[in-house]
Amino acid sequence: MSSLVVSVLLCLVSAVCYAAAAIVQERVAASDEGGAYGPLRRPSWWGAVALTGVGAGLHVVALAFGPLSLVQPLGALTIVFALPMAALLVRRPVGPVGWRGALLATCGLAGLLALTGPARTESLDAGQRPELAMGAAVTVAVVSLGARWARRPVVRGVVLACAAGIAFGMASVFTKAAAEDWTAHRTDALVPTLITIGLLASAGMLLSQASYRGAGLSAPLATVTVVNPAVAAAVGITVLGEGFRYGLSGGLLALAAGAVAASGVITLTVHDSDRKAGRERAPEPLSPADPGSRPSLLPADSGPRPSHPADPGRPSLPDDPGPLPPLPASRPRCRSRSRSLVSARSASKPG
């Protein structure tokens, strides 16, 4: 079995682990029990954390066997696998839009897989790593500062998501270098590389969290999902000498396949965000025991209300506001009737 096949199989299993963990985390978050620290007391949440750790470990091993230009785009299979798994496990309907996005992403990733060339043995040189890390840090900082000039929250979120995608993509580049150093028993630059991975991953996490503030979920998540593999693949092609089959034609076809896969990922992300937003905006049924929550049958400025026929024996109120007419004096019917009953009873008693 070739190293490319091993890398693809590891990516598939890693994507399944990530998808299962995402489904469990969403179910735990939907239950909303125990406040902010409630998930820490639930075994299912810790199972999702374990699945995430397994997926991350398999992804690192896949980077050691396969090229960056293939391993990083295959990470988008997490969203593709999450659809049928959610439909099977939690009975969540997918719909035609979701299946269309999954089909586009699968076809694009299949095209990238067919065009990917054999894995190369070139590794990131230890002398190139400080320059590459400094360039990544400067790029992330410049893009992040550029988000301050954006006035619209959506634009600012997309710019921050671009910075997060760059940080995550460069962290994957250094992860591949660390994995190759470990397999080759080169420990000279391993510790600085691990520190660089930690800093880039932390920056990507903070930037991605900030990108959701005021921008929703769909646009930032789609941006991170597309920019991350694009940056890693670009570094793999330009720095590590990776490439595609059939020369320039294969590169153009791979670019088209990547665009198809990115459109599928964006479709899936927007579809999932719209589904959640529609579920949050669904109106709750009014309780019959709560009369204050019932809507008014007439609008506030609809003019005078129609008059209803008055009951016999009761004075009707006029439409114009004004002093009410005096009520007629009531006759003491009840008192006279009670007196007659008392006198009748006393007369019937024997002397």
MARFI-463414 format. One line per 4 residues: number of its first residue (from 1); their letters; for each residue x, z, y of C-alpha. Coordinates in steps of 0.2 Angstrom, whole numbers. Each point is the difference from the previous one (the first is absolute). Last residue first. Example, Ala and Ser with C-alpha at 12.3 -4.5 7.8 and 13.67 -1.06 7.14 Angstrom:
2
2) SA) 68/36/-5; -6/3/-17 .
END
This chain:
351
351) GPKS) -500/343/153; 3/-14/-12; 13/-13/5; -7/-17/5 .
347) ASRA) -1/3/18; 18/5/1; 5/-17/-9; -10/-10/12 .
343) SVLS) 7/9/15; 18/-4/-6; -4/-18/-3; -8/-2/17 .
339) RSRS) 16/7/8; 12/-11/-9; -10/-15/6; 0/5/18 .
335) RCRP) 19/2/-1; 3/-16/-8; -10/-10/12; 7/7/15 .
331) RSAP) -1/-16/10; 15/-9/5; 3/-5/18; 3/-19/2 .
327) LPPL) 19/-5/2; 6/-3/17; 6/-18/3; 19/-2/-2 .
323) PGPD) 10/-3/15; 9/-16/1; 9/-13/-11; -10/-16/-2 .
319) DPLS) -5/-4/-17; -15/13/0; -2/13/-13; -16/0/-10 .
315) PRGP) -11/15/0; -4/7/-18; -18/1/-7; 1/-16/-8 .
311) DAPH) 18/-6/-3; 7/-12/13; 3/-18/-4; 18/-4/1 .
307) SPRP) 9/-6/15; 15/-12/-1; 16/6/6; 5/-4/18 .
303) GSDA) 16/-10/2; 12/-5/-13; 15/8/8; 5/13/-14 .
299) PLLS) -4/-12/-14; -15/4/-12; 1/5/-18; 14/12/4 .
295) PRSG) 13/2/-14; -1/15/-11; 15/12/1; -9/14/9 .
291) PDAP) -13/0/-14; 13/6/-13; -10/5/-16; -3/-19/-3 .
287) SLPE) 19/-2/-1; 6/-17/7; 10/-11/-12; 18/-2/5 .
283) PARE) 5/-16/9; 15/-9/-8; 14/-1/12; 13/8/-12 .
279) RGAK) -5/-12/-14; 2/-15/11; 17/6/6; 6/2/-18 .
275) RDSD) -6/-17/-5; 7/-8/16; 17/8/-3; 0/-6/-18 .
271) HVTL) -4/-18/5; 13/1/14; 13/5/-13; -5/-12/-13 .
267) TIVG) 0/-15/12; 17/5/7; 7/1/-17; -7/-17/-4 .
263) SAAV) 7/-8/16; 17/7/-4; -1/-7/-18; -4/-17/7 .
259) AGAA) 14/1/14; 12/5/-14; -4/-15/-10; 3/-11/15 .
255) LALL) 17/8/3; 4/-2/-19; -5/-19/2; 12/-1/15 .
251) GGSL) 14/8/-10; -3/-11/-15; 1/-15/11; 16/6/8 .
247) GYRF) 9/3/-17; -10/-3/-16; -1/18/-6; 0/14/12 .
243) GEGL) 14/11/8; 10/16/0; 17/0/9; 0/18/4 .
239) VTIG) 1/-1/19; -12/-14/4; -11/-1/-15; -2/18/-3 .
235) VAAA) -1/5/18; -14/-13/2; -9/7/-16; 1/18/6 .
231) VAPN) -7/-5/17; -14/-10/-7; -4/13/-13; -3/14/13 .
227) VVTV) -8/-12/14; -15/-4/-11; -6/17/-7; 5/8/17 .
223) TALP) -11/-12/10; -15/1/-12; 1/19/1; 1/-1/19 .
219) ASLG) -15/-12/2; -12/7/-13; 1/19/4; -6/3/17 .
215) AGRY) 10/-3/16; -3/16/9; 13/10/-9; 4/-10/-16 .
211) SAQS) 17/-6/7; 6/18/2; -1/3/-19; 10/-16/-3 .
207) LLMG) 13/5/12; 2/17/-8; 1/-7/-17; 12/-14/5 .
203) ASAL) 11/12/9; 1/11/-15; 4/-15/-12; 14/-5/12 .
199) LGIT) 8/17/1; -1/3/-18; 7/-17/-5; 14/3/13 .
195) ILTP) 4/17/-8; 0/-8/-18; 12/-14/6; 12/13/8 .
191) VLAD) 0/9/-17; 3/-15/-10; 14/-8/10; 15/6/-12 .
187) TRHA) -11/3/-15; 2/-17/-10; -5/3/-18; -6/-18/-1 .
183) TWDE) -18/6/-5; 0/12/15; 8/-12/12; -14/-13/-5 .
179) AAAK) -13/13/3; 7/5/17; 1/-18/6; -18/-3/-6 .
175) TFVS) -6/15/9; 10/-6/16; -11/-16/0; -15/10/-4 .
171) AMGF) 3/11/15; 2/-16/11; -17/-5/-5; -8/17/3 .
167) AIGA) 8/1/18; -5/-18/4; -18/3/-6; -1/16/11 .
163) ACAL) 6/-10/15; -13/-13/-4; -13/14/-2; 4/7/17 .
159) VVGR) -3/-18/8; -16/-1/-10; -6/17/7; 4/-4/18 .
155) VVPR) -10/-16/-2; -14/9/-7; 1/14/13; -1/-13/15 .
151) RAWR) 12/4/14; 17/-5/-9; 15/5/11; 3/15/-11 .
147) AGLS) 1/-11/-16; 16/-8/7; 8/17/-3; -3/-1/-19 .
143) VVAV) 6/-18/-1; 16/5/9; 3/15/-11; -4/-9/-16 .
139) TVAA) 13/-14/5; 13/13/5; -2/9/-16; 1/-16/-11 .
135) GMAL) 15/-6/10; 9/17/-3; -4/0/-18; 6/-18/-2 .
131) EPRQ) 16/4/9; 3/16/-10; -4/-10/-17; 11/-15/2 .
127) GADL) 16/9/-4; -7/7/-16; -5/-18/-6; -18/-2/-5 .
123) SETR) 1/-7/-17; 2/-17/-8; -5/-1/-18; -13/-13/2 .
119) APGT) -18/0/-8; -6/-17/-6; -10/-11/13; -17/5/6 .
115) LALL) -12/-15/1; -12/5/-14; -1/18/6; -3/-5/17 .
111) GALG) -14/-12/-5; -8/14/-11; 1/12/15; -10/-13/10 .
107) CTAL) -13/-3/-14; -2/19/-2; -2/3/19; -13/-14/1 .
103) LAGR) -10/6/-15; 0/18/6; -7/-5/17; -13/-11/-8 .
99) WGVP) -5/14/-12; -2/12/15; -10/-12/10; -12/-4/-15 .
95) GVPR) -4/18/-3; 10/15/-7; -13/13/-5; 7/17/-3 .
91) RVLL) -5/7/-17; 14/14/1; 11/-5/-15; -4/-18/-3 .
87) AAMP) -4/-6/18; 15/10/6; 11/-7/-13; -6/-18/4 .
83) LAFV) 4/2/19; 16/11/-1; 9/-13/-10; 0/-12/15 .
79) ITLA) 5/13/13; 14/6/-11; 5/-18/-3; 8/0/18 .
75) GLPQ) 16/8/-8; 3/-17/-8; 6/-6/17; 14/13/0 .
71) VLSL) 6/-4/-17; 1/-18/2; 11/-3/16; 9/16/-4 .
67) PGFA) 7/-7/-16; -2/8/-17; 8/13/-11; 5/14/12 .
63) LAVV) -15/-3/10; -11/2/-15; 9/17/-3; -5/5/18 .
59) HLGA) -18/-6/-3; -1/10/-16; 5/16/9; -13/-3/14 .
55) GVGT) -14/-3/-13; 5/16/-10; 0/10/17; -17/-7/5 .
51) LAVA) -7/4/-17; 6/18/1; -8/1/18; -16/-6/-7 .
47) GWWS) 1/13/-14; 3/13/13; -17/-6/8; -9/1/-16 .
43) PRRL) 6/18/-3; -9/6/15; 6/15/10; 11/-10/11 .
39) PGYA) -15/-12/4; -8/15/9; 14/2/13; -9/-9/14 .
35) GGED) -17/8/-4; -6/6/-17; -10/-15/-5; 0/-17/8 .
31) SAAV) -7/-9/-15; 5/-17/8; 18/6/2; 1/4/-19 .
27) REQV) -8/-17/-5; 12/-9/12; 15/9/-7; -5/-5/-18 .
23) IAAA) -3/-18/5; 17/-1/8; 9/8/-14; -7/-13/-12 .
19) AYCV) 5/-14/11; 18/7/2; 1/2/-19; -6/-18/-3 .
15) ASVL) 12/-7/13; 15/9/-9; -6/-7/-17; 0/-18/8 .
11) CLLV) 16/2/9; 9/7/-16; -6/-16/-9; 6/-11/13 .
7) SVVL) 17/8/0; 2/-1/-18; -5/-19/0; 14/-2/13 .
3) SSM) 13/9/-10; -3/-11/-14; -7/5/-17 .
END
